[in-house]
Amino acid sequence: MLTGKQRASLRAMANSLQPIFQIGKGNLNENLIKSVKEALEAREMVKITILETAEIAPREAMEVLLQATGAEPVQCIGRKLVLYLPSEEHCFYEF
């Protein structure tokens, strides 16, 4: 569980991140969830964009991804999500 200070620090770092995933008409599927898990292990923090054509709301998508990956929510603003999961092998973000 992240503290408020840790979450604020991650939000500041997430400003410079580019989204590496887009959720659109195909919604969330097993391949996307697997890719997000792999990206979280490699990067610890990922930014995801929910396209206008998606049939799922951003908050709903975040909840599904959090349950599937075990990640922590950093922020959900508009159609952008940021997830964080500390890596077992790499440590990019220290508090």
ABEGO torsion letter per residue (X at the ends): XBBAAAAAAAAAAAAABBBABBBBAAEBBAAAAAAAAAAAAAAGBBBBBBBAABABBAAAAAAAAAAAAGBBBABBBEABBBBBBBBAABBABBX
